[in-house]
């Protein structure tokens, strides 16, 4: 269950697990921009999952806040240690290029492969996305895949 938003309209600091239903109920309503953003997130998740190597799909930024019109969707992916981009279905590869994902899907996608770095660095990678541009911290959502 997702915790309530704080006085700034953000999730409290931490990595909060949630189902797609919880994310849709909390963040996928309220404006047409949010409805479309949720649809983009689901599509990105589908593409990442189609590789068969998706371990974690985390959402951060304005989408998981009280902002009425989030600018884009921000995603951090953790892929399995044996993930190989060149072995992925062709239609999935675009999301693993930050510039291409931004241009095609209006999404900032960051990813890493388990085994590239230690478990501690995976945690640090995910914790990094809890820091806002102004230096304040907020929570992120790890959507159960």
Buried (B, 14 or more C-beta within 10 A) or exposed (E): EBEEBBEEEBBEBBBBBBEBEBBBEBBBEEEEBBEBBBEBBBBBBEBBEBBBBBBBBBBBBBBBBBBEEBEBBBBBBBBBEEBEBEEBEEEBBBBBEEEBBEEEBBBBBBBBBBEBEEEEEBEEBBBEBBEBEEEEEBBBBBBEE
